[in-house]
Amino acid sequence: MIILKNIHKAWLTFTTILICEIVVDYLIRINKSTPYALGLDENLWFSIQIVAFSSFTFFLIKHYKESSFTLKRLLFAVANFLISFFLYTVLIFGYIINSGIDSF
């Protein structure tokens, strides 16, 4: 069970960081005078996403260092990364499309 805590930490930090980033960006945007004003600076926006993926990767690597290597574990790691990429795509692009950012 201790080993699974790293996977839970990975998912918790990843989703929390991305959701907090979206909430902060949204709050900044609604407090500006125009609806299409910039929220977070682009450098900060992408840096936060890099931190989210880095923390996710750190906890997954920590999980696999504490356990023996098997093909099943490798496939589980690949599945985690694919699911995280899908979640990232849904959250970020869903926010961008639904809020009308960079829309014509």
Buried (B, 14 or more C-beta within 10 A) or exposed (E): EEEEEBBEBBBBBBBEBBEEBBEBBBEBBEEEEEEEEEBBEEEEBEEBBEBBBEBBBBBBEBBBEEEEEEEEEEEBBEEBBEEBEEBBEEBBEEBBEEBEBEEE
